[in-house]
């Protein structure tokens, strides 16, 4: 082989099935291809230091993907770009190439493949042909004729069409397979086999065999709900969620059916159902202007999901993505008018903790289950059990202590433990303590004390809160559930008529909408802490006043100081300036509580329709000034339940009551101390590469946390 024909290492940026098309073309040109790989934990770690501050997270991930290709010796890069409202095309063409060359200390060649949907919609094939000719020229394969290049493109289009259909088929059946890894390996094997297939019949045979392989894995299992995941770059480029395996979590853990509504084949096929059925025209009509980019794509995908009859839509967008921010506003504004299903919008970046996503997704699916079935089984079991409270005799009450249910809620600031009578679901013991940075030791002491008040046999244990995974593994929980569902369960159990629940904890602020005693909607704070208990705690410490005294001090105020509550930094700045100006402390505290409530309405309620009865719970509800501020804002009475500070633990116990395990996993009230992290290791079971932390108690019991797919 002459030097001129020496294969050049070609790197293809990961673009899901679109990667297959360019892999096929590069292979036909006899190039040395570095196989495209989806983003993994290593890509995320690399992306944290990538790019410029104004870049969106998607762009930094793509840049990290390209850096990985440069480190593997890539000489020709096939990268996404094209003109449009998104900065991706401009940045790819102007900035990324010299940055890659500087880091890799070598010159590279560049082929920008057009991903702008409006351009592709009009001139899809012509764009592909021009890009393929550019690759031919850069790779010095001028001996490949135009006719052969056309054949490569046509054959490649057949491949990605069938691969896109296969991808959708596999994902939509993940809820009905017991071996998730085996199902996903079908896609990996089909990619390889389709790449090597030459004729149309061989391509179709690969597709047929892959479908048959999946059918062998299927079992008779009905999905809890049908959910679509939308968001331009999430569904087209990133595939698996960049923090953890979202597909595995939704399908395997939540038993929901995932409906694939976006793929690259839809982009380059003007007759595909992303554009067809009037989706594109209606999307333009919804947005009210002829613009292109992720916003149009996302709105079209939402309309397609609606037409496919899904129960709900999860919309994922990266921080910094302006078109996706436009799409969020459009979807929210036109949701009712265009009869879109419920939408859960989640924004993320490299700093987003997986649990923050899991809580929202799990709670969202819980609400969809209720909307679909009217009342899921777990609500029925709790409702029927709660009726026993009014009918059980006093004699039976005394005997009911034979069986006990434990509820535990561990948050960022406090831990709560409750004991419920299993027969009547009466609260017989509760404990509320600050964790002071050591949740394990605090909970260990709390359980030891709770054991002194337990005169029966523990039959089930439920755990909730931001620390639920570690705590659940430590105590041996039978049920581990998110805080939204736990609070909804508890409030509907204690106050069946409740319609709106305001819950403010240490690091989270939540809004829960109830209907007939079950959640039908919710919202949580995103990145601002100004509407949480941690903000009040910080100010109490700065002022040297016990947080418990805030309510009484605020009542003495003749007026409220106007504190900026949009941001913790601005709020604290206002507090300091007004202190220095000599404003009375009681007016500052009253103003601070009002600022927290304003922030809650701005960031959490955010224009949502809420109805009385209003319930306020969470540790912040102990502050009467917060209750007064809510009532002033709403001009309506707000009710604080008797056990407001342990509502989450009560809900966890009620969920455990509904689970009714044959034998509890509870390890007992006298738990040995959990030593520091004995060791940690990176799991190589999948591309997530989770960092597993292994704890060992003094008795040798091992506890592992950190797994995103429940392998550990």
C-alpha positions as CSV (number, residue, x, y, z in Angstrom):
1,X,0.0,0.0,0.0
2,X,1.4,3.4,-1.0
3,X,1.9,6.2,1.5
4,X,-0.9,8.0,-0.3
5,X,-3.3,5.1,0.5
6,X,-2.2,4.6,4.0
7,X,-5.3,4.4,6.2
8,X,-5.9,7.6,8.3
9,X,-7.3,7.2,11.8
10,X,-10.9,8.6,11.6
11,X,-12.8,9.5,14.8
12,X,-16.5,9.7,14.7
13,X,-18.2,11.7,17.4
14,X,-20.9,9.7,19.1
15,X,-24.3,10.5,17.5
16,X,-26.2,7.3,18.2
17,X,-27.5,5.6,15.0
18,X,-26.1,8.5,12.9
19,X,-22.7,7.3,13.9
20,X,-23.5,4.0,12.1
21,X,-24.0,5.9,8.8
22,X,-20.6,7.6,9.0
23,X,-18.9,4.5,10.3
24,X,-20.3,2.7,7.3
25,X,-19.1,5.4,4.9
26,X,-15.6,5.6,6.5
27,X,-15.4,1.8,6.3
28,X,-16.3,1.9,2.7
29,X,-13.5,4.4,2.1
30,X,-11.1,1.9,3.8
31,X,-10.3,4.3,6.7
32,X,-9.0,3.2,10.0
33,X,-12.0,4.0,12.2
34,X,-11.9,4.7,16.0
35,X,-15.4,3.3,17.0
36,X,-17.7,5.9,18.4
37,X,-18.5,5.3,22.1
38,X,-21.4,6.8,24.1
39,X,-20.5,9.2,26.9
40,X,-19.5,7.4,30.1
41,X,-18.4,8.5,33.6
42,X,-14.9,9.1,32.2
43,X,-16.3,11.4,29.6
44,X,-18.2,13.4,32.3
45,X,-15.1,13.7,34.4
46,X,-13.2,14.9,31.3
47,X,-16.0,17.4,30.5
48,X,-15.8,19.1,33.9
49,X,-12.7,20.9,32.8
50,X,-13.5,21.2,29.2
51,X,-14.4,24.2,27.0
52,X,-15.3,27.7,27.9
53,X,-17.5,29.0,30.7
54,X,-20.3,30.1,28.4
55,X,-20.6,26.7,26.7
56,X,-23.6,24.6,27.5
57,X,-23.1,21.2,29.1
58,X,-24.0,19.4,25.9
59,X,-21.2,21.2,24.0
60,X,-18.7,20.4,26.8
61,X,-19.6,16.7,26.6
62,X,-19.2,16.7,22.9
63,X,-15.8,18.4,23.2
64,X,-14.8,15.8,25.8
65,X,-15.8,13.1,23.4
66,X,-13.6,14.7,20.7
67,X,-10.7,15.0,23.2
68,X,-11.0,11.3,23.8
69,X,-10.8,10.7,20.0
70,X,-7.7,12.9,19.8
71,X,-6.0,11.0,22.6
72,X,-6.7,7.8,20.7
73,X,-4.8,9.1,17.7
74,X,-7.6,10.5,15.6
75,X,-6.5,12.3,12.4
76,X,-9.8,12.9,10.7
77,X,-12.7,14.0,12.8
78,X,-16.4,13.6,11.9
79,X,-18.2,16.0,14.1
80,X,-21.8,17.4,14.5
81,X,-22.5,21.0,13.5
82,X,-24.3,23.0,11.0
83,X,-26.0,26.4,11.0
84,X,-28.9,27.1,13.4
85,X,-30.0,28.8,16.6
86,X,-27.7,26.6,18.7
87,X,-24.1,27.7,19.2
88,X,-22.9,24.1,18.3
89,X,-22.3,24.7,14.6
90,X,-20.5,28.0,15.0
91,X,-18.4,26.7,17.9
92,X,-17.5,23.5,16.1
93,X,-16.4,25.3,13.0
94,X,-14.5,28.2,14.7
95,X,-13.3,27.2,18.1
96,X,-13.1,23.5,18.7
97,X,-10.8,22.5,16.0
98,X,-7.9,24.8,17.0
99,X,-8.5,23.8,20.7
100,X,-8.2,20.1,19.8
101,X,-5.1,20.8,17.8
102,X,-3.5,22.7,20.6
103,X,-4.3,20.0,23.2
104,X,-3.3,17.1,20.9
105,X,-0.2,19.0,19.6
106,X,-0.9,18.0,16.1
107,X,-3.0,19.1,13.0
108,X,-6.2,17.4,12.4
109,X,-8.7,17.3,9.5
110,X,-12.4,18.2,10.1
111,X,-15.7,17.1,8.5
112,X,-18.7,18.9,10.0
113,X,-21.9,16.9,9.4
114,X,-25.0,19.0,9.3
115,X,-27.4,18.3,12.2
116,X,-29.6,21.4,11.8
117,X,-33.1,19.9,11.3
118,X,-34.5,22.7,9.0
119,X,-31.6,22.4,6.6
120,X,-31.7,18.6,6.6
121,X,-35.5,18.7,6.1
122,X,-35.0,20.6,2.9
123,X,-31.8,19.2,1.5
124,X,-31.0,16.0,3.5
125,X,-29.4,13.9,0.8
126,X,-27.5,16.8,-0.8
127,X,-25.9,17.6,2.6
128,X,-24.9,14.0,3.1
129,X,-23.4,13.8,-0.4
130,X,-21.3,17.0,0.0
131,X,-20.1,15.9,3.5
132,X,-19.1,12.4,2.1
133,X,-17.2,14.0,-0.8
134,X,-15.3,16.2,1.8
135,X,-14.4,13.0,3.7
136,X,-13.2,11.4,0.5
137,X,-11.0,14.4,-0.3
138,X,-9.5,14.7,3.2
139,X,-8.8,10.9,3.4
140,X,-7.1,11.0,-0.1
141,X,-9.5,8.4,-1.5
142,X,-10.1,10.2,-4.8
143,X,-10.1,6.8,-6.5
144,X,-13.6,6.2,-5.0
145,X,-16.1,7.2,-7.6
146,X,-19.1,9.4,-7.0
147,X,-21.3,6.4,-7.9
148,X,-19.7,4.2,-5.2
149,X,-20.0,7.1,-2.8
150,X,-23.8,7.3,-3.6
151,X,-24.0,3.5,-3.0
152,X,-22.3,3.9,0.4
153,X,-24.8,6.6,1.4
154,X,-27.9,4.7,0.3
155,X,-26.7,1.5,1.9
156,X,-25.9,3.4,5.1
157,X,-29.3,5.0,5.2
158,X,-30.9,1.6,5.0
159,X,-28.8,0.5,8.0
160,X,-29.6,3.5,10.2
161,X,-33.3,3.2,9.4
162,X,-33.5,-0.4,10.6
163,X,-31.1,0.3,13.5
164,X,-33.2,3.3,14.6
165,X,-36.3,1.0,14.5
166,X,-34.5,-1.7,16.4
167,X,-33.3,0.8,19.0
168,X,-36.9,2.0,19.6
169,X,-38.1,-1.6,19.7
170,X,-35.5,-2.7,22.3
171,X,-36.0,0.4,24.5
172,X,-39.8,0.0,24.4
173,X,-39.5,-3.5,25.7
174,X,-36.9,-3.0,28.5
175,X,-39.6,-3.1,31.2
176,X,-40.5,-6.6,30.2
177,X,-37.1,-8.2,30.3
178,X,-35.3,-9.6,33.4
179,X,-31.8,-9.2,32.0
180,X,-31.3,-5.6,31.1
181,X,-27.7,-6.0,30.1
182,X,-28.6,-8.8,27.7
183,X,-31.2,-6.7,26.0
184,X,-28.9,-3.7,25.6
185,X,-26.1,-6.0,24.2
186,X,-28.5,-6.8,21.3
187,X,-28.1,-3.2,20.1
188,X,-24.3,-3.4,20.4
189,X,-24.2,-6.6,18.5
190,X,-26.6,-5.4,15.9
191,X,-24.5,-2.3,15.3
192,X,-21.4,-4.4,14.6
193,X,-23.3,-6.9,12.4
194,X,-25.1,-4.1,10.4
195,X,-21.8,-2.4,9.8
196,X,-20.4,-5.6,8.3
197,X,-23.5,-6.4,6.2
198,X,-23.3,-5.6,2.5
199,X,-26.6,-6.3,0.9
200,X,-30.1,-5.2,1.7
201,X,-31.1,-8.8,2.6
202,X,-28.1,-9.1,5.0
203,X,-29.1,-5.8,6.7
204,X,-32.7,-7.0,7.1
205,X,-31.5,-10.4,8.4
206,X,-29.5,-8.7,11.1
207,X,-32.6,-6.7,12.1
208,X,-34.8,-9.8,12.1
209,X,-32.3,-11.8,14.2
210,X,-32.0,-9.0,16.8
211,X,-35.7,-8.8,17.1
212,X,-36.0,-12.6,17.7
213,X,-33.2,-12.4,20.3
214,X,-35.1,-9.8,22.2
215,X,-38.4,-11.7,22.0
216,X,-36.6,-14.6,23.7
217,X,-35.9,-12.4,26.7
218,X,-39.5,-11.1,27.1
219,X,-41.7,-12.1,29.9
220,X,-45.4,-11.3,30.5
221,X,-45.1,-8.0,32.4
222,X,-47.4,-5.0,32.0
223,X,-45.8,-1.6,32.3
224,X,-46.8,0.7,35.2
225,X,-47.1,3.6,32.7
226,X,-45.8,4.7,29.3
227,X,-43.2,7.4,29.4
228,X,-41.5,9.4,26.6
229,X,-38.1,11.0,27.1
230,X,-37.4,14.1,25.0
231,X,-34.8,16.8,24.7
232,X,-32.8,17.2,21.5
233,X,-29.2,16.3,22.5
234,X,-30.2,13.9,25.2
235,X,-32.1,11.7,22.9
236,X,-30.0,12.0,19.8
237,X,-26.4,12.3,21.0
238,X,-26.0,11.4,24.7
239,X,-28.3,8.3,24.6
240,X,-27.7,7.1,28.2
241,X,-28.1,9.8,30.8
242,X,-24.6,11.1,31.6
243,X,-24.8,10.6,35.4
244,X,-26.4,7.2,35.6
245,X,-28.3,4.7,33.5
246,X,-31.7,6.4,33.3
247,X,-33.0,3.8,30.9
248,X,-32.3,1.0,33.4
249,X,-33.8,3.0,36.3
250,X,-37.0,3.9,34.5
251,X,-37.6,0.5,32.9
252,X,-36.2,-2.0,35.5
253,X,-36.8,-0.2,38.8
254,X,-39.9,1.8,37.9
255,X,-41.3,-0.8,35.5
256,X,-42.3,2.0,33.1
257,X,-42.4,1.5,29.3
258,X,-40.1,3.9,27.5
259,X,-41.4,5.2,24.2
260,X,-38.6,6.3,21.8
261,X,-39.9,9.4,20.0
262,X,-36.7,10.9,18.5
263,X,-34.0,9.4,16.4
264,X,-31.5,10.5,13.8
265,X,-33.4,8.7,11.1
266,X,-36.3,11.1,11.8
267,X,-34.0,14.0,11.2
268,X,-32.8,13.0,7.8
269,X,-36.1,11.5,6.7
270,X,-38.6,14.3,5.9
271,X,-41.4,11.8,5.7
272,X,-40.6,10.3,9.2
273,X,-43.2,10.7,11.9
274,X,-41.2,13.3,13.8
275,X,-42.0,15.6,10.9
276,X,-45.1,13.8,9.7
277,X,-48.7,13.8,11.1
278,X,-48.5,17.6,11.2
279,X,-46.0,17.6,14.1
280,X,-43.5,20.0,12.5
281,X,-46.1,22.4,11.2
282,X,-47.9,22.3,14.6
283,X,-44.6,22.8,16.4
284,X,-44.0,26.0,14.3
285,X,-47.5,27.2,15.0
286,X,-47.1,26.6,18.8
287,X,-43.9,28.6,18.9
288,X,-45.4,31.3,16.8
289,X,-42.3,32.0,14.7
290,X,-40.2,30.2,12.1
291,X,-37.1,29.3,14.1
292,X,-35.0,26.2,14.1
293,X,-33.0,24.2,16.5
294,X,-33.6,22.2,19.6
295,X,-36.8,24.1,20.6
296,X,-38.6,23.0,17.4
297,X,-37.3,19.5,17.7
298,X,-38.4,19.1,21.3
299,X,-41.9,20.5,20.6
300,X,-42.3,18.2,17.6
301,X,-41.2,15.3,19.8
302,X,-43.7,16.2,22.5
303,X,-46.5,16.3,19.9
304,X,-45.4,12.9,18.6
305,X,-45.4,11.5,22.1
306,X,-48.9,12.9,22.6
307,X,-50.0,11.2,19.4
308,X,-48.5,7.9,20.6
309,X,-50.7,8.1,23.7
310,X,-48.0,8.2,26.4
311,X,-49.0,8.8,30.0
312,X,-46.2,11.4,30.6
313,X,-43.1,13.1,29.2
314,X,-39.7,13.5,30.8
315,X,-38.0,16.5,29.2
316,X,-34.2,16.7,29.9
317,X,-32.2,19.7,29.1
318,X,-28.6,20.7,29.8
319,X,-27.8,23.9,31.8
320,X,-26.9,26.6,29.3
321,X,-28.8,25.2,26.4
322,X,-30.8,28.3,25.2
323,X,-33.1,26.5,22.6
324,X,-34.1,23.9,25.2
325,X,-34.9,26.7,27.7
326,X,-37.2,28.1,25.0
327,X,-38.8,24.7,24.6
328,X,-39.5,24.4,28.3
329,X,-41.4,27.7,28.3
330,X,-43.3,26.7,25.1
331,X,-44.3,23.3,26.4
332,X,-45.4,24.7,29.8
333,X,-47.4,27.5,28.2
334,X,-49.2,25.4,25.6
335,X,-49.5,22.2,27.5
336,X,-53.3,22.5,28.3
337,X,-54.2,24.1,25.0
338,X,-52.6,21.3,22.9
339,X,-53.6,18.5,25.4
340,X,-50.0,17.4,26.0
341,X,-49.6,14.8,28.7
342,X,-48.0,15.7,32.1
343,X,-44.4,16.9,31.6
344,X,-41.5,16.6,34.1
345,X,-38.8,19.1,33.0
346,X,-35.3,18.4,34.5
347,X,-32.2,20.4,33.9
348,X,-28.7,19.0,34.6
349,X,-25.0,19.5,34.2
350,X,-21.9,17.6,35.3
351,X,-22.5,18.7,38.9
352,X,-26.0,17.3,39.1
353,X,-26.2,14.4,41.6
354,X,-27.9,11.3,40.3
355,X,-30.2,11.2,43.3
356,X,-31.6,14.6,42.4
357,X,-32.7,13.2,39.0
358,X,-33.9,9.9,40.5
359,X,-36.1,11.6,43.1
360,X,-37.9,13.6,40.4
361,X,-38.3,10.8,38.0
362,X,-39.6,8.3,40.6
363,X,-42.0,10.9,42.0
364,X,-43.2,11.8,38.5
365,X,-43.9,8.2,37.6
366,X,-45.8,7.7,40.9
367,X,-48.1,10.5,39.9
368,X,-48.6,9.1,36.4
369,X,-49.5,5.7,37.9
370,X,-52.3,7.4,39.9
371,X,-53.5,9.4,36.9
372,X,-53.7,6.3,34.8
373,X,-55.3,3.8,37.2
374,X,-57.2,6.1,39.5
375,X,-55.6,4.7,42.6
376,X,-52.5,2.4,42.6
377,X,-52.3,-0.6,44.8
378,X,-50.0,0.9,47.3
379,X,-52.5,3.7,48.0
380,X,-55.3,1.1,48.3
381,X,-53.5,-1.0,50.9
382,X,-52.7,2.1,53.0
383,X,-56.2,3.4,52.7
384,X,-57.8,0.1,53.7
385,X,-55.4,-0.3,56.6
386,X,-56.1,3.3,57.8
387,X,-59.8,2.5,58.2
388,X,-58.9,0.2,61.0
389,X,-58.0,3.2,63.1
390,X,-61.7,4.0,63.7
391,X,-62.9,0.4,64.1
392,X,-60.3,-1.4,66.1
393,X,-61.3,-2.0,69.7
394,X,-59.3,-1.0,72.7
395,X,-58.5,-4.6,73.4
396,X,-57.2,-5.0,69.9
397,X,-55.2,-1.8,70.3
398,X,-53.3,-3.3,73.2
399,X,-52.6,-6.4,71.3
400,X,-51.5,-4.5,68.1
401,X,-48.2,-3.7,69.7
402,X,-47.2,-7.2,68.7
403,X,-46.4,-5.9,65.2
404,X,-44.6,-2.7,64.6
405,X,-43.7,-0.7,61.4
406,X,-40.7,1.6,61.4
407,X,-40.4,4.8,59.3
408,X,-37.1,6.6,58.8
409,X,-36.4,9.9,57.1
410,X,-32.8,11.2,56.9
411,X,-32.2,14.5,55.3
412,X,-29.4,17.0,55.1
413,X,-29.9,18.5,58.5
414,X,-32.2,16.2,60.5
415,X,-33.1,12.6,61.0
416,X,-36.6,11.3,62.0
417,X,-37.7,7.9,63.3
418,X,-41.3,6.8,63.9
419,X,-42.9,3.6,65.1
420,X,-46.4,2.8,63.9
421,X,-48.8,0.2,65.2
422,X,-49.2,-2.3,62.3
423,X,-52.9,-3.0,62.8
424,X,-54.2,0.6,63.3
425,X,-51.3,2.6,61.8
426,X,-51.3,4.8,64.9
427,X,-48.2,6.7,65.7
428,X,-46.8,5.3,68.9
429,X,-43.3,6.9,68.9
430,X,-41.5,9.6,67.1
431,X,-38.0,11.1,67.3
432,X,-36.5,14.2,65.6
433,X,-32.8,15.0,65.9
434,X,-30.2,17.1,64.1
435,X,-27.5,15.0,62.5
436,X,-24.6,17.4,62.9
437,X,-22.9,16.0,59.8
438,X,-23.0,12.4,61.0
439,X,-26.2,10.8,59.9
440,X,-25.2,7.2,60.5
441,X,-24.1,7.7,64.2
442,X,-27.1,10.0,64.9
443,X,-29.5,7.4,63.4
444,X,-27.8,4.5,65.3
445,X,-28.5,6.3,68.6
446,X,-32.0,7.2,67.6
447,X,-32.8,3.6,66.7
448,X,-31.4,2.4,70.0
449,X,-33.7,4.8,71.9
450,X,-36.6,3.8,69.7
451,X,-36.0,0.2,70.6
452,X,-36.7,0.9,74.2
453,X,-40.3,2.0,73.2
454,X,-40.9,-0.9,70.9
455,X,-42.9,-3.7,72.7
456,X,-43.6,-5.8,69.6
457,X,-42.1,-7.4,66.6
458,X,-40.9,-5.2,63.7
459,X,-42.5,-6.5,60.5
460,X,-41.5,-3.8,57.9
461,X,-39.2,-0.8,57.6
462,X,-39.4,2.1,55.2
463,X,-36.7,4.7,54.5
464,X,-36.9,8.0,52.7
465,X,-34.9,11.3,52.5
466,X,-31.8,12.5,50.7
467,X,-29.7,9.9,52.6
468,X,-32.1,7.0,51.9
469,X,-29.8,4.8,49.9
470,X,-27.0,4.6,52.5
471,X,-29.4,4.5,55.4
472,X,-31.6,1.9,53.8
473,X,-28.6,-0.4,53.3
474,X,-27.4,0.3,56.8
475,X,-30.6,-0.5,58.7
476,X,-31.9,-3.2,56.3
477,X,-34.9,-1.4,54.8
478,X,-37.8,-3.2,53.1
479,X,-38.9,-0.1,51.2
480,X,-36.7,2.8,50.0
481,X,-38.7,5.6,48.4
482,X,-38.5,9.2,47.4
483,X,-39.5,12.0,49.7
484,X,-42.3,13.3,47.4
485,X,-44.2,10.1,47.5
486,X,-43.6,9.6,51.2
487,X,-44.9,13.0,52.1
488,X,-47.9,12.6,49.8
489,X,-48.8,9.2,51.4
490,X,-48.5,10.6,54.9
491,X,-50.6,13.8,54.3
492,X,-53.3,11.9,52.4
493,X,-53.4,9.4,55.3
494,X,-53.6,12.1,58.0
495,X,-55.6,14.8,56.1
496,X,-57.6,13.1,53.3
497,X,-59.1,16.4,52.1
498,X,-55.7,18.1,51.5
499,X,-55.2,19.5,48.0
500,X,-51.9,21.3,48.3
501,X,-48.8,20.5,50.4
502,X,-45.9,22.9,51.0
503,X,-42.9,21.0,52.3
504,X,-39.7,22.8,53.2
505,X,-36.8,20.8,54.4
506,X,-33.1,21.4,54.9
507,X,-32.0,21.3,51.2
508,X,-35.2,20.6,49.3
509,X,-38.4,22.6,48.9
510,X,-41.3,20.7,47.5
511,X,-44.8,21.4,46.3
512,X,-47.2,18.4,46.1
513,X,-50.6,18.5,44.5
514,X,-53.1,15.9,45.8
515,X,-56.4,14.6,44.3
516,X,-58.5,12.1,46.2
517,X,-55.6,11.5,48.6
518,X,-52.9,10.7,46.0
519,X,-50.3,12.8,44.2
520,X,-51.2,14.1,40.8
521,X,-48.4,16.7,40.4
522,X,-45.3,18.0,42.2
523,X,-42.5,20.5,41.9
524,X,-39.1,20.8,43.6
525,X,-36.5,23.6,43.9
526,X,-33.7,23.4,41.4
527,X,-30.4,25.0,42.4
528,X,-31.3,27.8,44.8
529,X,-31.1,27.3,48.5
530,X,-32.9,30.6,49.5
531,X,-36.2,28.8,49.9
532,X,-35.0,26.0,52.2
533,X,-34.3,25.4,55.9
534,X,-30.6,25.5,55.4
535,X,-30.9,29.2,54.5
536,X,-32.7,30.0,57.7
537,X,-30.3,27.9,59.7
538,X,-27.4,29.8,58.3
539,X,-28.9,33.2,59.1
540,X,-29.8,32.0,62.6
541,X,-26.2,31.0,63.2
542,X,-25.0,34.4,61.8
543,X,-27.4,36.3,64.1
544,X,-26.6,34.2,67.1
545,X,-30.3,33.4,67.6
546,X,-31.8,29.9,68.1
547,X,-33.9,29.0,65.0
548,X,-36.6,27.9,67.4
549,X,-37.0,31.5,68.6
550,X,-37.5,33.0,65.1
551,X,-41.3,32.7,65.3
552,X,-41.7,34.5,68.6
553,X,-39.2,37.3,67.7
554,X,-40.9,37.9,64.3
555,X,-44.3,38.4,66.0
556,X,-43.0,41.4,67.8
557,X,-42.2,43.2,64.5
558,X,-44.2,46.3,63.7
559,X,-43.3,45.8,60.0
560,X,-41.2,43.5,57.9
561,X,-37.9,44.4,56.4
562,X,-37.9,44.0,52.6
563,X,-35.2,41.3,52.1
564,X,-34.3,40.1,48.6
565,X,-35.2,36.4,48.6
566,X,-34.3,35.4,45.1
567,X,-30.8,34.4,46.1
568,X,-29.0,33.5,49.3
569,X,-26.1,35.8,48.5
570,X,-28.4,38.9,47.9
571,X,-30.6,38.0,50.9
572,X,-27.6,37.9,53.2
573,X,-26.3,41.1,51.8
574,X,-29.6,42.8,52.4
575,X,-29.7,41.5,56.0
576,X,-26.2,42.9,56.7
577,X,-26.9,46.3,55.2
578,X,-30.2,46.7,57.1
579,X,-28.5,45.6,60.3
580,X,-25.8,48.2,59.8
581,X,-28.6,50.8,59.2
582,X,-30.0,49.9,62.6
583,X,-33.2,48.2,61.6
584,X,-34.6,46.2,64.6
585,X,-33.8,42.5,64.6
586,X,-37.4,41.4,64.8
587,X,-38.2,43.3,61.6
588,X,-35.2,41.6,59.9
589,X,-36.3,38.1,61.0
590,X,-39.9,38.8,59.9
591,X,-38.6,40.0,56.5
592,X,-36.3,37.0,56.2
593,X,-39.2,34.6,56.6
594,X,-41.3,36.5,54.1
595,X,-38.3,36.4,51.7
596,X,-38.1,32.6,52.0
597,X,-41.8,32.2,51.2
598,X,-41.5,34.6,48.2
599,X,-38.6,32.5,46.9
600,X,-40.6,29.4,47.4
601,X,-43.5,30.7,45.3
602,X,-41.1,32.0,42.6
603,X,-39.0,28.9,42.3
604,X,-41.3,26.0,43.3
605,X,-44.9,27.0,42.9
606,X,-43.9,29.1,39.8
607,X,-47.4,29.9,38.5
608,X,-48.9,26.4,39.1
609,X,-52.6,26.2,40.0
610,X,-52.9,25.4,43.7
611,X,-56.1,24.9,45.8
612,X,-57.0,24.7,49.5
613,X,-56.9,23.1,51.9
614,X,-53.2,24.1,52.2
615,X,-50.8,22.0,54.3
616,X,-47.4,23.2,55.5
617,X,-45.0,20.6,56.8
618,X,-41.3,20.0,57.2
619,X,-39.0,21.3,59.9
620,X,-39.5,24.9,58.8
621,X,-43.2,24.7,59.8
622,X,-42.1,24.9,63.4
623,X,-41.4,28.6,62.7
624,X,-44.8,30.3,63.1
625,X,-43.5,33.3,61.1
626,X,-43.2,31.1,58.1
627,X,-46.8,30.0,58.5
628,X,-47.9,33.6,58.8
629,X,-46.0,34.6,55.7
630,X,-47.7,31.7,53.7
631,X,-51.1,32.8,54.9
632,X,-50.4,36.5,54.0
633,X,-49.2,35.4,50.5
634,X,-52.2,33.1,49.9
635,X,-54.8,35.1,51.9
636,X,-56.0,31.8,53.2
637,X,-55.5,29.6,56.2
638,X,-52.6,27.2,56.1
639,X,-52.8,24.1,58.3
640,X,-49.7,22.7,60.1
641,X,-50.3,19.0,61.0
642,X,-49.6,17.7,64.5
643,X,-46.6,15.7,63.4
644,X,-45.4,18.2,60.8
645,X,-41.7,17.5,61.4
646,X,-41.8,13.7,60.9
647,X,-44.3,13.5,58.0
648,X,-41.7,12.0,55.7
649,X,-40.9,9.2,58.2
650,X,-44.6,8.5,58.7
651,X,-45.0,8.3,54.9
652,X,-42.0,5.9,54.7
653,X,-43.7,3.7,57.4
654,X,-47.0,3.7,55.5
655,X,-45.2,2.7,52.3
656,X,-43.6,-0.1,54.3
657,X,-47.0,-1.1,55.6
658,X,-48.3,-1.3,52.0
659,X,-45.3,-3.5,51.0
660,X,-46.0,-6.2,53.6
661,X,-42.8,-8.3,53.1
662,X,-43.0,-11.9,54.2
663,X,-39.9,-11.4,56.3
664,X,-38.4,-8.0,57.1
665,X,-34.7,-7.2,56.3
666,X,-34.4,-5.1,59.4
667,X,-31.1,-5.6,61.2
668,X,-32.4,-4.6,64.6
669,X,-32.4,-1.6,66.9
670,X,-28.9,-2.2,68.3
671,X,-26.8,-1.6,65.2
672,X,-23.0,-1.7,65.4
673,X,-21.1,1.4,64.5
674,X,-20.4,1.7,60.8
675,X,-16.7,2.3,60.2
676,X,-15.3,4.8,57.8
677,X,-15.1,3.8,54.2
678,X,-13.1,0.6,54.2
679,X,-12.3,1.0,50.6
680,X,-13.7,2.2,47.3
681,X,-13.5,0.9,43.7
682,X,-14.8,1.6,40.3
683,X,-17.3,-0.9,39.0
684,X,-16.6,-2.0,35.4
685,X,-19.9,-3.7,34.9
686,X,-21.0,-1.0,32.4
687,X,-20.1,2.3,30.9
688,X,-21.3,4.2,34.0
689,X,-18.1,3.2,35.8
690,X,-19.8,3.9,39.2
691,X,-17.6,4.7,42.2
692,X,-18.6,2.1,44.8
693,X,-18.0,2.9,48.5
694,X,-17.8,-0.1,50.7
695,X,-18.5,0.2,54.5
696,X,-17.8,-2.6,57.0
697,X,-19.3,-2.6,60.5
698,X,-17.5,-3.9,63.5
699,X,-19.4,-7.2,63.2
700,X,-18.1,-7.6,59.6
701,X,-21.4,-6.7,57.9
702,X,-20.6,-5.1,54.5
703,X,-22.6,-2.2,53.0
704,X,-22.0,-0.9,49.5
705,X,-23.4,2.4,48.1
706,X,-22.9,4.4,45.0
707,X,-24.3,2.0,42.4
708,X,-26.6,3.6,39.9
709,X,-28.0,0.3,38.6
710,X,-28.3,-1.7,41.8
711,X,-25.5,-4.2,41.1
712,X,-24.1,-3.5,44.5
